[in-house]
């Protein structure tokens, strides 16, 4: 595929069943770009919508050559949509935003300035005044606090869809599963540590309903554990499994040694002292030894797998419009 000339900004918008808001959103973005005299492209990634979203995308791309569309054959999730959108970008700065009009395109110029002129790798939006119900905002605050503690990244709103990146950042990270919430964490572990945040406006939802339920917070916590482990030990799993295995093995070995010495030299006299093999501590020590060996073997096998070539996620793209133009 022939790569077109780079532009100032690539705007990546993942969408799922957002037919009402798409045209208004794109017109707003185009208006901002023309006012600021910035060269741009807009990449709309339809994540298997079941409404008329793709028909609307087709209409928009006919009106604006700078807008391209990508459609998945089914719903893969926001992370997949962002990952494919990132691979299609050619902008020096990449902006992501949601398609529901809750993110305000007027924030784009300042986000662009922070990346292009201030030298940040990533700028995350902070919806300080959220226009969401309490049942959504309270769990979000807890989620953000836990993520700050785990990751060491001082952001107030990890899950804000409005973010800005250096182009080199998004083209060198892999977003998979439901890891879109942790792109700042992924970027940091990839070496892009200049991360900051900007307070951004947040509008009440104008059309449709939210696509996310409360289960996303449980999934989000599990994903945080996963990304923390993978980021630190993906290339050196033996450091984790081997250390834990060796520690468990040594504890079990020391317990067995103590029991045998106690039995031979009667260090702890007892009238009813039983054989070593009849004492509960003996079996606990055996379990510790067995677990230690298993953890060590798991680390060894993981180390072998880590040396194999990485296989990226495969998503079936059903159709594209204006890509590479």
C-alpha positions in Angstrom: 0.0 0.0 0.0 1.4 3.4 -0.9 1.8 5.6 2.1 0.5 9.1 1.6 2.4 12.2 2.8 2.2 12.9 6.5 -0.2 15.5 7.9 -0.3 17.5 11.1 -3.0 15.6 12.9 -4.7 12.2 12.6 -8.0 11.9 14.5 -8.9 8.3 15.3 -12.6 7.7 16.2 -13.8 4.2 17.2 -17.5 3.9 16.9 -20.3 1.4 17.6 -23.9 2.2 16.8 -23.4 6.0 16.7 -25.4 6.9 13.5 -27.0 10.0 15.0 -23.8 11.8 16.1 -21.3 11.0 13.4 -22.1 13.6 10.8 -22.3 16.4 13.4 -19.0 15.3 15.0 -17.1 15.2 11.7 -18.4 18.6 10.6 -17.3 20.0 14.0 -13.8 18.6 13.7 -13.4 19.8 10.1 -14.5 23.3 11.2 -11.9 23.3 13.9 -9.1 22.1 11.6 -9.9 24.7 8.9 -10.0 27.5 11.5 -6.6 26.5 12.8 -5.2 25.8 9.3 -4.0 22.4 10.2 -3.6 19.5 7.7 -5.5 16.5 9.0 -7.1 13.2 8.4 -10.0 11.6 10.3 -10.2 7.8 10.6 -13.6 6.4 11.5 -13.3 2.8 12.7 -16.7 1.1 12.7 -16.5 -1.7 15.3 -19.2 -3.9 13.7 -22.1 -1.5 14.2 -25.6 -2.9 13.8 -27.4 0.3 13.0 -26.8 2.6 10.0 -23.4 3.9 11.2 -21.5 2.5 8.2 -24.0 4.1 5.7 -23.4 7.4 7.5 -19.6 6.9 7.2 -19.9 6.2 3.5 -21.9 9.5 3.1 -19.3 11.5 5.1 -16.3 10.1 3.2 -17.9 11.1 -0.1 -18.2 14.7 1.2 -14.7 14.9 2.8 -11.7 13.2 1.0 -9.7 13.7 4.3 -12.0 11.3 6.1 -11.5 7.5 5.7 -13.5 4.7 7.1 -12.6 1.2 8.3 -15.3 -1.4 9.1 -14.9 -4.6 11.1 -16.8 -7.7 10.1 -18.1 -7.9 13.7 -17.7 -6.3 17.1 -14.2 -6.7 18.4 -14.1 -4.0 21.0 -12.7 -0.5 21.4 -9.1 -1.7 21.8 -9.2 -3.5 18.5 -10.7 -0.4 16.8 -8.0 1.9 18.2 -5.2 -0.6 17.3 -6.3 -0.7 13.7 -6.9 3.0 13.6 -3.4 3.7 14.9 -1.8 1.5 12.2 -3.6 3.6 9.6 -2.5 7.0 10.8 0.1 9.2 9.2 -0.2 12.3 11.3 2.7 13.8 13.4 0.2 14.0 16.2 -2.6 11.5 16.8 -5.8 12.5 18.6 -8.4 9.9 19.8 -11.9 10.8 20.8 -15.2 9.0 21.3 -18.0 9.3 18.7 -20.8 10.2 21.0 -20.2 14.0 21.1 -19.3 13.9 24.8 -15.7 14.8 23.8 -15.4 18.4 22.5 -13.3 18.9 19.2 -12.5 22.5 20.3 -9.9 20.9 22.6 -7.9 19.5 19.7 -5.7 22.6 19.0 -4.4 22.8 22.6 -3.8 19.1 22.8 -1.9 19.4 19.5 0.2 22.2 20.9 1.2 20.2 24.0 2.5 17.4 21.8 4.0 19.4 18.9 5.5 22.3 20.8 5.8 21.2 24.4 7.4 17.8 23.6 5.1 15.5 25.5 4.7 11.9 24.3 1.1 11.6 25.5 -1.5 14.0 26.8 -4.6 12.5 28.5 -7.8 14.4 28.9 -9.2 15.0 32.4 -13.0 15.2 32.5 -12.9 17.1 35.8 -16.6 18.0 35.5 -18.1 14.8 34.2 -21.7 14.9 32.8 -22.4 11.3 33.9 -24.6 9.8 36.6 -23.1 9.0 40.0 -23.3 5.3 39.4 -20.7 5.8 36.7 -18.6 8.6 38.2 -18.0 7.0 41.7 -16.6 3.7 40.4 -14.5 5.6 37.8 -12.8 7.6 40.6 -12.0 4.4 42.4 -10.7 2.8 39.2 -8.5 5.8 38.5 -7.1 5.8 42.1 -6.2 2.1 41.9 -4.6 2.5 38.5 -2.5 5.5 39.7 -1.2 3.4 42.6 -0.4 0.4 40.4 1.2 2.2 37.5 2.9 5.2 39.2 1.4 7.5 36.5 -0.2 10.5 38.1 -3.3 10.9 35.9 -6.8 11.7 37.2 -8.7 10.1 34.3 -7.1 7.1 32.6 -10.3 6.1 30.7 -10.9 9.5 29.0 -11.4 8.9 25.3 -9.9 12.3 24.4 -6.1 11.9 24.2 -3.2 13.1 22.1 -0.1 11.2 21.2 3.1 11.6 19.2 2.6 9.6 16.0 5.6 7.5 16.9 4.0 6.4 20.1 0.8 4.9 18.6 2.8 3.2 15.8 5.0 1.4 18.3 2.5 0.0 20.8 0.0 -2.8 20.6 -3.4 -2.3 22.1 -5.3 -5.6 22.6 -8.0 -7.2 24.7 -9.6 -4.4 26.6 -6.3 -2.5 27.2 -7.5 0.8 25.7 -8.0 2.0 29.3 -4.3 1.5 30.0 -2.7 3.1 26.9 -0.7 5.5 29.1 0.6 2.5 31.0 1.5 0.6 27.8 3.2 3.8 26.5 5.2 4.3 29.6 6.5 0.7 29.6 7.4 1.1 25.9 9.7 4.0 26.9 7.4 7.0 26.2 7.4 8.5 29.7 6.7 12.2 29.1 3.0 11.9 30.0 0.8 14.7 31.3 -2.9 15.6 31.4 -5.2 18.5 30.4 -8.5 19.4 31.8 -11.1 19.1 29.0 -14.8 19.9 28.6 -17.2 17.0 28.9 -20.7 17.2 27.4 -23.8 15.2 28.4 -24.7 12.4 25.9 -26.8 13.9 23.2 -27.8 10.7 21.3 -28.2 7.1 22.2 -27.1 5.3 25.4 -23.7 4.3 26.8 -22.2 1.1 25.4 -20.4 0.1 28.7 -21.8 -1.4 31.9 -20.5 -1.7 35.4 -18.8 -5.0 34.6 -16.1 -2.9 32.8 -14.7 -1.9 36.2 -14.1 -5.6 37.3 -12.7 -6.3 33.9 -10.6 -3.2 34.1 -9.0 -4.2 37.4 -8.1 -7.6 36.0 -6.7 -6.0 32.9 -4.6 -3.7 35.1 -3.1 -6.7 36.8 -2.4 -8.3 33.4 -0.8 -5.3 31.9 1.3 -4.6 35.0 2.6 -8.2 34.9 3.1 -8.4 31.2 4.8 -5.0 31.0 7.3 -5.9 33.7 7.9 -9.6 32.9 7.0 -10.3 29.3 10.6 -10.5 28.2 11.9 -12.0 31.5 9.2 -14.3 32.9 11.8 -16.5 34.7 12.6 -13.5 36.9 9.1 -13.7 38.4 8.2 -17.4 38.2 11.8 -18.5 39.0 12.1 -16.3 42.0 8.7 -17.4 43.4 9.5 -21.0 42.7 12.9 -20.9 44.2 11.6 -19.2 47.3 8.8 -21.8 47.8 11.2 -24.7 47.2 13.7 -23.4 49.8 10.9 -22.8 52.4 9.7 -26.4 51.9 13.2 -27.8 52.0 14.0 -25.9 55.2 10.8 -27.2 56.8 11.6 -30.8 55.9 15.2 -30.3 57.2 14.0 -28.9 60.5 11.5 -31.8 61.0 14.2 -34.4 60.4 16.7 -32.7 62.7 14.0 -32.4 65.4 13.1 -36.0 65.0 16.8 -37.2 65.2 18.0 -35.0 68.0 14.7 -34.5 69.9 15.1 -30.7 69.9 11.5 -30.2 70.9 10.7 -33.0 73.4 7.2 -34.3 73.4 5.7 -37.4 75.0 3.4 -38.0 72.0 5.8 -37.1 69.3 4.9 -38.9 66.1 6.9 -39.9 63.1 7.9 -37.1 60.7 5.6 -38.5 58.0 2.6 -38.3 60.4 3.1 -34.6 61.1 1.0 -32.0 59.2 4.1 -29.7 58.8 5.7 -32.5 56.7 3.0 -32.4 54.1 2.9 -28.6 54.0 6.6 -28.7 53.3 6.1 -31.2 50.5 3.4 -29.0 49.0 5.8 -26.0 49.1 8.5 -28.0 47.4 6.2 -29.3 44.6 4.7 -25.8 44.1 8.2 -24.4 43.9 9.3 -26.9 41.2 6.1 -26.2 39.2 6.6 -22.4 39.3 10.2 -22.8 38.2 9.1 -25.0 35.3 6.4 -22.5 34.4 9.0 -19.8 34.3 11.3 -21.9 32.1 8.5 -22.7 29.6 7.4 -19.0 29.6 11.0 -18.0 28.9 11.0 -20.4 25.9 7.7 -18.9 24.6 9.0 -15.3 25.1 11.8 -16.1 22.7 9.3 -16.9 19.9 8.3 -14.2 17.5 5.3 -12.1 18.6 2.1 -12.5 16.7 -0.1 -9.5 16.4 -3.9 -9.6 16.8 -5.7 -10.4 13.6 -8.9 -8.6 12.9 -11.1 -9.1 9.9 -11.6 -5.8 8.1 -14.7 -6.0 5.9 -14.3 -2.7 4.1 -12.3 0.5 3.9 -12.9 3.9 2.3 -10.3 6.5 1.3 -7.5 4.6 3.0 -4.0 5.5 1.7 -5.4 8.3 -0.4 
